[in-house]
Every structure is written in structure tokens, then in C-alpha cells.
Amino acid sequence: ITTTTLSGLTANTQYTVRVVAFNELGDGGEVTGTGNTKPQAPSISSLSASSSTQLIITLTAPARSSSLTYKCTISTTVNGLSPKTVTDTVLQYTVNGLSPYVTYTVECTSSNGEDSCDSSMDTIRMLSDVPSGPPLNVMADTSSTSTTLRWDPPTERDRNGEITGYVVKYKLTTSTSYINELVLQGSENSFTITDLMEGNEYTLSIGAMTVNGTGPNAT
């Protein structure tokens, strides 16, 4: 079998190829075939996070874009998050259900129904949001008049942004209102509450903060 490569063709165009065998005595039999060249990939004009969970993808059509279908896959390396795929003939897509503050890779291709092209790619980090989970491994070491609270940050997937601080609140267990509310730095993982009344039971809670607000408490 003899093969050859034809270069300089136009993308997404139908060609008829005629092959003729010949020698010094003249031409022999011939064979013809018809096929389309692959389309070019669309350009990703912009990726815009309109919220912490919604992404708008805007494409620019390639040359000779008639009858093309576009497919965009949105994926991340974060464990437990499945890729999302959108397919249509339009050039703008709204993708919902993404995770806050996660970096996604967007890969888009064109198809003419027979062949798909190479892809164009870009990345975007989604906007942050309030934490969706509480601090972990919360423990309290108590003396007669003080308590030292220790904790770990929420899981990476539950942080939804950079942890900028923690809100610590405490109250008498029999009371409905908190005695005090303290805002600590995001780098801290322990705090000692002093001047407690000996012989009383207290309820303590702690929540993680991002620039968007405070997430659920651990008590």
C-alpha cells in the first residue's frame, strides 16, 4: 500500500481525490474518493465566572464554520469532581453546578459530523464563597476558669476560598445568648478563653471565614 499526504488544503472542506496508475506506456486504471478535511478548533474568546458555581464560555468560530457542532469539556484535577460537557451549535454556553474556588480546564473542539479537530484550551478559577463545612477535629482542654480550643481547617473542598479567619463564640449552656464573639486570624488553630465562672457549663462554637462570610459552626 502506498500512501501520501496532501497539504495546503482548506479546513472543513469536501475534496474529491483521483488516483491514476501509469507507466511509460500510459495511464492505467483510476480510483476516486471523496472526503472532508477536519475543521479547525474554535477559539475560546473568554471564560467568565458569573458566580462561584456558574461559568460562561464564549467561543469564536473557526474559518468555514458552516454546519459545525462545538463541544466543551470542563474538568478539574480535584478528587471527586466529575467533568461536565456541553455540546451545541451556538458559541456561548452557561455551565452551572461547578465548585467554588476550584480551578477548571476548559477544552473545546469542533466537529463536522465526520471528524473532530484538535482542541483549544484555557483555565479559570471560580469565585470564592462562604465555607460549606465547619472546622474539623475541634477539641477543648478545660480548667476551672479557662478553656483552650483547638481545631483544624475545614476540608479543602469545603473551604470554598482562602480561610481569612475564624469566629469563636461561647455562652452558658443554659443561656440562649452568647457571652462573647471573637474573630481570630485564619492562620490560628487554637485559642484560650479565660475568666470563665468556676462550676458552670459552657457551650463553644467555631466557624471558618472567607471574604464572603462565615460558614457552619462546629460546637
C-alpha positions in Angstrom: 0.0 0.0 0.0 1.3 3.4 -1.0 0.3 6.5 1.0 0.8 10.2 0.5 -0.1 13.3 2.4 -1.8 16.3 0.7 -1.0 19.6 2.3 -2.2 23.1 1.9 -5.9 22.1 1.9 -8.7 24.2 3.4 -10.2 23.1 6.7 -13.8 21.7 6.8 -13.9 21.3 3.0 -15.0 18.4 0.9 -12.5 17.2 -1.7 -12.5 14.5 -4.4 -9.2 12.8 -4.9 -8.4 11.0 -8.1 -5.6 8.5 -8.2 -4.3 7.1 -11.5 -1.6 4.5 -12.1 0.7 5.0 -15.1 3.9 3.8 -16.6 5.8 4.6 -19.8 3.0 3.1 -21.9 0.4 5.4 -20.5 -2.3 5.7 -17.8 -3.9 2.7 -16.3 -7.0 2.4 -14.1 -8.0 5.0 -11.7 -9.8 5.3 -8.3 -11.6 8.2 -6.8 -12.6 9.0 -3.3 -14.4 11.9 -1.5 -13.8 13.1 2.0 -13.8 16.2 4.2 -10.8 17.8 5.8 -11.0 18.3 9.6 -12.5 21.5 10.9 -10.3 23.9 12.9 -10.9 24.3 16.6 -12.9 27.2 17.9 -11.0 29.9 19.9 -12.0 30.4 23.5 -12.7 34.2 23.5 -13.5 34.4 27.2 -14.2 32.5 30.4 -16.2 34.4 32.9 -17.3 33.2 36.4 -20.6 34.9 36.9 -20.9 33.3 40.4 -19.0 30.8 42.5 -20.8 27.9 40.7 -21.6 29.3 37.2 -19.3 29.7 34.3 -19.9 31.4 30.9 -17.9 30.2 28.0 -17.7 32.4 24.8 -16.2 31.0 21.6 -15.1 32.4 18.3 -16.0 30.3 15.3 -13.1 29.0 13.1 -13.0 29.6 9.4 -15.5 27.8 7.3 -17.7 27.1 10.4 -20.8 26.1 8.5 -22.6 23.0 10.0 -20.1 22.7 12.8 -21.0 21.4 16.3 -19.0 22.6 19.3 -18.2 20.5 22.3 -16.6 21.9 25.5 -15.5 19.8 28.4 -15.0 21.4 31.8 -12.7 19.3 34.1 -10.5 19.6 37.2 -7.9 17.5 39.0 -9.7 17.9 42.3 -10.8 14.4 43.5 -14.5 13.6 43.5 -15.5 16.3 40.9 -16.7 14.8 37.6 -16.2 16.6 34.3 -19.1 18.4 32.7 -19.7 18.5 28.9 -21.8 20.9 26.8 -22.5 20.3 23.1 -24.3 22.6 20.7 -24.0 24.7 17.5 -24.0 28.0 19.5 -20.9 30.0 20.5 -21.8 30.8 24.1 -22.5 28.3 26.9 -23.6 28.7 30.6 -22.4 25.9 32.8 -23.9 25.5 36.3 -23.1 23.3 39.2 -19.4 23.9 39.4 -17.5 24.1 42.7 -16.4 27.4 44.3 -12.7 28.4 44.1 -11.8 25.4 42.1 -9.5 25.8 39.0 -11.1 24.2 35.9 -9.7 23.4 32.5 -12.0 24.1 29.6 -11.3 22.2 26.4 -13.3 22.9 23.2 -13.4 21.2 19.8 -15.4 21.4 16.5 -17.0 18.6 14.6 -18.5 18.4 11.2 -20.2 15.1 11.9 -17.3 13.0 10.5 -14.2 14.3 12.1 -13.3 16.2 15.2 -10.4 18.7 15.3 -7.7 19.4 17.7 -8.8 21.3 20.8 -8.3 24.8 22.2 -7.8 25.0 26.0 -7.9 27.6 28.8 -8.2 27.6 32.6 -10.2 29.6 35.1 -10.5 29.6 38.9 -14.1 30.0 40.1 -15.1 32.8 42.5 -14.9 32.1 46.3 -17.9 31.6 48.5 -18.6 31.0 52.2 -17.2 27.7 53.6 -19.7 24.9 53.2 -18.2 22.8 56.1 -17.2 23.5 59.7 -13.7 23.4 61.2 -12.5 19.8 61.9 -11.2 18.0 65.0 -12.4 20.6 67.4 -11.2 19.9 71.0 -11.4 21.8 74.2 -9.0 21.4 77.1 -10.7 22.8 80.2 -9.6 24.0 83.6 -11.7 25.5 86.4 -11.8 29.0 84.8 -10.5 28.7 81.3 -10.8 26.6 78.1 -8.3 26.1 75.3 -9.9 25.4 72.0 -8.0 23.6 69.2 -9.2 22.9 65.6 -8.2 22.1 62.1 -9.5 24.0 59.0 -12.4 22.6 57.0 -11.7 20.0 54.3 -10.1 21.5 51.2 -13.3 21.1 49.2 -15.4 22.7 51.9 -13.3 25.8 52.3 -14.5 27.5 49.1 -11.8 30.1 49.2 -8.9 31.2 51.3 -9.7 30.9 55.0 -9.3 34.5 56.3 -10.3 33.9 59.9 -12.4 32.0 62.5 -15.3 33.2 64.6 -15.3 31.8 68.2 -18.4 32.2 70.3 -19.2 30.9 73.8 -22.2 31.0 76.2 -23.5 29.3 79.3 -25.2 26.1 78.2 -28.4 27.2 80.0 -28.4 30.6 78.2 -29.8 31.5 74.8 -27.4 34.3 74.1 -23.6 34.2 73.6 -21.4 36.0 76.1 -18.8 37.0 73.6 -17.9 36.6 69.9 -14.2 36.7 68.8 -12.7 37.0 65.4 -9.3 35.2 65.0 -6.8 35.2 62.2 -7.0 32.5 59.6 -3.5 31.2 60.5 -4.6 30.4 64.1 -5.6 26.9 65.2 -6.0 27.4 69.0 -7.3 30.0 71.4 -7.7 30.2 75.2 -10.9 31.6 76.7 -10.3 32.9 80.2 -12.3 34.4 83.1 -14.9 31.7 83.0 -17.0 31.1 86.1 -16.0 28.0 88.0 -18.6 25.3 88.2 -20.6 26.4 85.2 -21.0 24.5 81.9 -20.3 26.4 78.7 -21.1 25.8 75.0 -18.5 26.9 72.5 -18.7 27.1 68.7 -16.3 28.0 65.9 -16.8 28.7 62.2 -14.4 29.4 59.4 -14.5 32.6 57.3 -13.6 33.6 53.8 -14.0 37.1 52.3 -17.6 36.0 51.5 -18.7 35.3 55.1 -18.7 32.6 57.8 -19.6 29.0 57.2 -21.3 26.5 59.5 -20.2 26.1 63.1 -18.7 23.2 64.9 -19.7 23.0 68.6 
